[in-house]
Amino acid sequence: MITIRAEKKEDIAQITTINREAFNGEAEAKLIQLIRESDYFLPNLSLVAEVDGKVVGHILFSEISIETNSGVVPTLALAPMAVLPTYQKKGIGSLLVKEGLKRCQQQGHASVIVLGHANFYPKFGFVKASLKGIKPPFPVQDEAFMAYEVVPDALKGISGTVKYSKPFSQI
Ligand SMILES: CC(C)(COP(=O)(O)OP(=O)(O)OC[C@H]1O[C@@H](n2cnc3c(N)ncnc32)[C@H](O)[C@@H]1OP(=O)(O)O)[C@@H](O)C(=O)NCCC(=O)NCCS
């Protein structure tokens, strides 16, 4: 049985392990820790996937913004997400995204930005951010930079450049 729930203090070490193993490096685990210690952290949107009592996956949504000509629009970054290698390709990542987006909606957020696998996130309704007039703050592959409207048409009429929070520039 797979349970998706908000992280607890006792999950932190395992979240670090999951990210280290899935990404084969330290950067993502460090990013999570920096976000967790920042004002951009949303504890109810740091979610884990538990299988038979073992935490095997994690997804994080945190506060970022879109800078437009007429002001700053709040949005969320989906970053990072990871599933332990031995548990990948079993639908756990998909469940984390679906449940995560549902909770973003329940918690009153309007949109989500992700930089990631262009063949994965569109399954959940993400589209190229460029189609919505949203630009990345650094050069990226167009297909990999995506946006999701939690509230329908939340990004309509908004065009601008995403500004990541400080933790993203600290890794
Ligand atoms: C991406 C990830 C979170 C998906 O979790 P998962 O539990 O395996 O996901 P699901 O079983 O629900 O779906 C599998 C899908 O993930 C996508 N995917 C997984 N690894 C991928 C990769 N290296 N490149 C592109 N897409 C990938 C594919 O769309 C795949 O579908 P397919 O099997 O039909 O090709 C997991 O593979 C992972 O932790 N990868 C390493 C870290 C990472 O890349 N994180 C995401 C950064 S954007």
The ligand as an SDF file (V2000), in Angstrom:
LIG
                    3D

 48 50  0  0  0  0  0  0  0  0999 V2000
   11.4900   10.9670  -12.1320 C   0  0  0  0  0  0  0  0  0  0  0  0
   11.0660   10.0500  -10.9850 C   0  0  0  0  0  0  0  0  0  0  0  0
   10.7670   10.8670   -9.7410 C   0  0  0  0  0  0  0  0  0  0  0  0
    9.7930    9.3360  -11.4150 C   0  0  0  0  0  0  0  0  0  0  0  0
    9.3700    8.4770  -10.3620 O   0  0  0  0  0  0  0  0  0  0  0  0
    8.7740    7.0280  -10.6950 P   0  0  0  0  0  0  0  0  0  0  0  0
    8.1950    6.4880   -9.4350 O   0  0  0  0  0  0  0  0  0  0  0  0
    9.7760    6.2230  -11.3890 O   0  0  0  0  0  0  0  0  0  0  0  0
    7.6090    7.4750  -11.7010 O   0  0  0  0  0  0  0  0  0  0  0  0
    6.4360    6.6220  -12.3200 P   0  0  0  0  0  0  0  0  0  0  0  0
    6.6740    5.1700  -12.1090 O   0  0  0  0  0  0  0  0  0  0  0  0
    5.1570    7.1850  -11.8300 O   0  0  0  0  0  0  0  0  0  0  0  0
    6.5750    7.0230  -13.8340 O   0  0  0  0  0  0  0  0  0  0  0  0
    7.7350    6.6380  -14.5820 C   0  0  0  0  0  0  0  0  0  0  0  0
    7.9950    7.7360  -15.5760 C   0  0  0  0  0  0  0  0  0  0  0  0
    8.9770    8.6380  -15.1130 O   0  0  0  0  0  0  0  0  0  0  0  0
    9.6010    9.2840  -16.2330 C   0  0  0  0  0  0  0  0  0  0  0  0
   11.0540    9.1450  -16.0710 N   0  0  0  0  0  0  0  0  0  0  0  0
   11.7030    8.4530  -15.1080 C   0  0  0  0  0  0  0  0  0  0  0  0
   13.0310    8.5760  -15.2550 N   0  0  0  0  0  0  0  0  0  0  0  0
   13.2390    9.3550  -16.3220 C   0  0  0  0  0  0  0  0  0  0  0  0
   14.4050    9.8570  -16.9660 C   0  0  0  0  0  0  0  0  0  0  0  0
   15.6340    9.5530  -16.5570 N   0  0  0  0  0  0  0  0  0  0  0  0
   14.2300   10.6380  -18.0400 N   0  0  0  0  0  0  0  0  0  0  0  0
   13.0140   10.9500  -18.4700 C   0  0  0  0  0  0  0  0  0  0  0  0
   11.8680   10.5140  -17.8890 N   0  0  0  0  0  0  0  0  0  0  0  0
   11.9750    9.7270  -16.8320 C   0  0  0  0  0  0  0  0  0  0  0  0
    9.0910    8.5830  -17.4680 C   0  0  0  0  0  0  0  0  0  0  0  0
    8.0360    9.3800  -17.9670 O   0  0  0  0  0  0  0  0  0  0  0  0
    8.5340    7.2830  -16.9020 C   0  0  0  0  0  0  0  0  0  0  0  0
    7.4970    6.7880  -17.6870 O   0  0  0  0  0  0  0  0  0  0  0  0
    7.7940    5.5220  -18.6430 P   0  0  0  0  0  0  0  0  0  0  0  0
    8.1620    4.4130  -17.7000 O   0  0  0  0  0  0  0  0  0  0  0  0
    6.5020    5.3430  -19.3360 O   0  0  0  0  0  0  0  0  0  0  0  0
    8.9340    5.9510  -19.5170 O   0  0  0  0  0  0  0  0  0  0  0  0
   12.1420    8.9700  -10.6540 C   0  0  0  0  0  0  0  0  0  0  0  0
   12.4270    8.2470  -11.8330 O   0  0  0  0  0  0  0  0  0  0  0  0
   13.4420    9.5490  -10.1150 C   0  0  0  0  0  0  0  0  0  0  0  0
   13.5830    9.7110   -8.8940 O   0  0  0  0  0  0  0  0  0  0  0  0
   14.3950    9.8260  -11.0040 N   0  0  0  0  0  0  0  0  0  0  0  0
   15.7010   10.3390  -10.6190 C   0  0  0  0  0  0  0  0  0  0  0  0
   15.5850   11.7570  -10.1090 C   0  0  0  0  0  0  0  0  0  0  0  0
   14.8540   12.6640  -11.0890 C   0  0  0  0  0  0  0  0  0  0  0  0
   15.1480   12.6480  -12.2840 O   0  0  0  0  0  0  0  0  0  0  0  0
   13.8830   13.4600  -10.5440 N   0  0  0  0  0  0  0  0  0  0  0  0
   13.0420   14.3250  -11.3380 C   0  0  0  0  0  0  0  0  0  0  0  0
   13.7610   15.5260  -11.7890 C   0  0  0  0  0  0  0  0  0  0  0  0
   12.7600   16.4190  -12.9320 S   0  0  0  0  0  0  0  0  0  0  0  0
  1  2  1  0
  2  3  1  0
  2  4  1  0
  2 36  1  0
  4  5  1  0
  5  6  1  0
  6  7  2  0
  6  8  1  0
  6  9  1  0
  9 10  1  0
 10 11  2  0
 10 12  1  0
 10 13  1  0
 13 14  1  0
 14 15  1  0
 15 16  1  0
 15 30  1  0
 16 17  1  0
 17 18  1  0
 17 28  1  0
 18 19  1  0
 18 27  1  0
 19 20  2  0
 20 21  1  0
 21 22  1  0
 21 27  2  0
 22 23  1  0
 22 24  2  0
 24 25  1  0
 25 26  2  0
 26 27  1  0
 28 29  1  0
 28 30  1  0
 30 31  1  0
 31 32  1  0
 32 33  2  0
 32 34  1  0
 32 35  1  0
 36 37  1  0
 36 38  1  0
 38 39  2  0
 38 40  1  0
 40 41  1  0
 41 42  1  0
 42 43  1  0
 43 44  2  0
 43 45  1  0
 45 46  1  0
 46 47  1  0
 47 48  1  0
M  END
$$$$
